[in-house]
Amino acid sequence: MNKENLFIIFAKNPETEPVKTRLAKKIGSKARKVYEEMLLQSINTHTEASYVFKLYVLGDKDYFFNYLAEDKIEQQNGENLGDRMFNALAKELKDYKKVIISGSDILLSKTFVTDAFQFTDCVIGPSYDGGYYLIGLTNLYDIFVDIPWSTSVVFKKTKQLILKFKLNTRFLKEKRDLDDYEDYVYFMNAGLVKSD
């Protein structure tokens, strides 16, 4: 295992935090099942990998102890998503050379994540909706400030900050994450989530 590389997935406790709210408007309580299915799939994928894997969670940590060792689960801290990512990176970059953060609304293979660690200063994976599904740094830069989260300009604004700091950045292939019903249909048709 490469102790220099850490892969983090940001997740919510679906028992205490609202999950997949846009999708739930269309498919109701099944949205939570889809969320849990994807999260479990991700945990199973990344637990035994060449990089270190941790979950950073919102809500009570106890829910996750069924799936992952306690020392692999950290609490997210901060007012908004940007604060929480910055704080996670600030903590983990003290111990790891490279840290990548992704969300629980996309399924990434071990091969994909291993390859994503081939970056110099920064790596980012844009998503179809104007956000990004993955971001990684080797040093702490505040590229999360004044970003209008959950809008279609998240990637554009983040890219401006990356350029401002003159970071040697690797841009990954654009991917779709699962936010709304259209994404759900795409994921179902691709066999990534169950339709029942």
LUMMARMI-839954 format. One line per field, with one value per residue (C-alpha): residue number from 1; residue in three letters; z, x negated, y. Coordinates in pm, whole numbers, plus 50000, padded with zeros to 5 digits. Last residue first. Layout:
REM residues N
num c(NUM/...)
residuo c(ALA/...)
pz c(Z/...)
px c(X/...)
py c(Y/...)
REM end
This chain:
REM residues 196
num c(196/195/194/193/192/191/190/189/188/187/186/185/184/183/182/181/180/179/178/177/176/175/174/173/172/171/170/169/168/167/166/165/164/163/162/161/160/159/158/157/156/155/154/153/152/151/150/149/148/147/146/145/144/143/142/141/140/139/138/137/136/135/134/133/132/131/130/129/128/127/126/125/124/123/122/121/120/119/118/117/116/115/114/113/112/111/110/109/108/107/106/105/104/103/102/101/100/99/98/97/96/95/94/93/92/91/90/89/88/87/86/85/84/83/82/81/80/79/78/77/76/75/74/73/72/71/70/69/68/67/66/65/64/63/62/61/60/59/58/57/56/55/54/53/52/51/50/49/48/47/46/45/44/43/42/41/40/39/38/37/36/35/34/33/32/31/30/29/28/27/26/25/24/23/22/21/20/19/18/17/16/15/14/13/12/11/10/9/8/7/6/5/4/3/2/1)
residuo c(ASP/SER/LYS/VAL/LEU/GLY/ALA/ASN/MET/PHE/TYR/VAL/TYR/ASP/GLU/TYR/ASP/ASP/LEU/ASP/ARG/LYS/GLU/LYS/LEU/PHE/ARG/THR/ASN/LEU/LYS/PHE/LYS/LEU/ILE/LEU/GLN/LYS/THR/LYS/LYS/PHE/VAL/VAL/SER/THR/SER/TRP/PRO/ILE/ASP/VAL/PHE/ILE/ASP/TYR/LEU/ASN/THR/LEU/GLY/ILE/LEU/TYR/TYR/GLY/GLY/ASP/TYR/SER/PRO/GLY/ILE/VAL/CYS/ASP/THR/PHE/GLN/PHE/ALA/ASP/THR/VAL/PHE/THR/LYS/SER/LEU/LEU/ILE/ASP/SER/GLY/SER/ILE/ILE/VAL/LYS/LYS/TYR/ASP/LYS/LEU/GLU/LYS/ALA/LEU/ALA/ASN/PHE/MET/ARG/ASP/GLY/LEU/ASN/GLU/GLY/ASN/GLN/GLN/GLU/ILE/LYS/ASP/GLU/ALA/LEU/TYR/ASN/PHE/PHE/TYR/ASP/LYS/ASP/GLY/LEU/VAL/TYR/LEU/LYS/PHE/VAL/TYR/SER/ALA/GLU/THR/HIS/THR/ASN/ILE/SER/GLN/LEU/LEU/MET/GLU/GLU/TYR/VAL/LYS/ARG/ALA/LYS/SER/GLY/ILE/LYS/LYS/ALA/LEU/ARG/THR/LYS/VAL/PRO/GLU/THR/GLU/PRO/ASN/LYS/ALA/PHE/ILE/ILE/PHE/LEU/ASN/GLU/LYS/ASN/MET)
pz c(49151/48894/49030/48991/48762/48490/48227/48175/48549/48568/48273/48422/48755/48582/48420/48758/48935/49108/48998/48864/48496/48383/48210/48156/48391/48401/48541/48698/48742/48974/48878/49195/48979/48732/49008/49124/48773/48747/49067/48919/48599/48789/49024/48746/48704/49064/49369/49543/49450/49502/49708/49847/49749/49573/49901/49834/50051/49893/49695/49581/49456/49320/49201/49076/48953/48895/48567/48534/48309/48576/48574/48716/48889/48968/49136/49199/49008/48905/48857/49148/48896/48764/49097/49108/48761/48827/49158/48971/49026/49100/49137/49386/49697/49640/49560/49740/49640/49873/49766/49983/50290/50663/50695/50372/50570/50807/50568/50297/50524/50630/50270/50169/50459/50400/50031/50110/50348/50715/50808/50956/50803/51057/50993/50923/50837/51203/51279/51034/50749/50657/50979/51141/50888/51080/51395/51237/51309/51050/50769/50684/50562/50445/50417/50168/50161/49815/49655/49720/49949/50089/49756/49572/49875/50001/49656/49620/49969/49878/49550/49718/50002/49761/49548/49863/49971/49633/49671/49936/49665/49296/49136/49420/49575/49286/49375/49746/49689/50061/50360/50668/50979/50856/50521/50702/50443/50240/50123/49974/50046/49857/50027/49856/50032/50231/49910/50000)
px c(53583/53370/53032/52737/52434/52599/52533/52910/52954/52678/52831/53181/53047/52864/53192/53363/53123/52786/52580/52239/52154/51795/51557/51215/50943/50767/50414/50300/49963/50095/50051/50236/50461/50502/50640/50865/51009/51054/51259/51490/51543/51591/51853/52034/52340/52454/52448/52182/52141/51762/51639/51337/51266/50931/50764/50435/50293/50019/50021/50381/50674/51024/51291/51650/51654/51932/52072/52347/52141/51876/51519/51237/50963/50599/50358/49990/49805/50049/50036/50276/50561/50414/50471/50821/50912/50761/50948/51271/51482/51855/52012/52253/52047/51814/51444/51140/50778/50480/50116/49805/49984/49949/49976/50179/50452/50557/50546/50708/51002/51035/51034/51294/51522/51482/51569/51871/52016/51996/51706/51603/51650/51605/51351/51390/51097/50993/51340/51301/51555/51896/52088/51900/52062/52386/52189/52036/52339/52390/52166/51884/51527/51455/51098/50886/50508/50368/50280/50637/50835/51107/51158/51411/51607/51647/51755/52017/52145/52186/52359/52610/52669/52750/52976/53159/53199/53348/53597/53768/53933/53858/53907/53867/53620/53378/53346/53307/53033/52954/53102/52887/52965/53030/52858/52527/52359/52046/51726/51490/51122/50828/50490/50153/49815/49888/49876/50000)
py c(49766/49955/49855/50092/50087/49879/50147/50181/50233/50496/50686/50664/50793/51079/51189/51158/51391/51395/51097/51194/51217/51230/51472/51319/51437/51772/51756/52079/52247/52517/52880/52998/53218/52931/52705/52991/53033/52654/52662/52926/52724/52395/52542/52733/52506/52554/52327/52540/52907/52916/53210/53015/52655/52699/52788/52615/52335/52131/51805/51851/51646/51706/51466/51477/51836/52086/52212/51949/51721/51666/51798/51584/51781/51712/51953/52009/51732/51460/51083/51016/50997/50670/50495/50646/50514/50171/50144/50216/50527/50519/50864/51019/50940/51231/51254/51388/51323/51367/51356/51365/51227/51297/51676/51676/51496/51773/52068/51853/51767/52131/52256/51996/52091/52464/52420/52201/52459/52559/52335/52002/51655/51376/51102/50730/50503/50460/50318/50030/50034/49897/49838/50127/50363/50421/50502/50814/51036/51305/51424/51186/51179/50825/50708/50512/50461/50389/50053/49940/49710/49938/50120/49903/49782/50138/50256/49980/50057/50424/50344/50110/50355/50639/50419/50306/50669/50759/50473/50690/50902/50836/51178/51430/51184/51247/51614/51530/51272/51253/51440/51372/51163/50810/50872/50939/51156/51082/51252/50994/51035/50882/50912/50868/50864/50549/50347/50000)
REM end
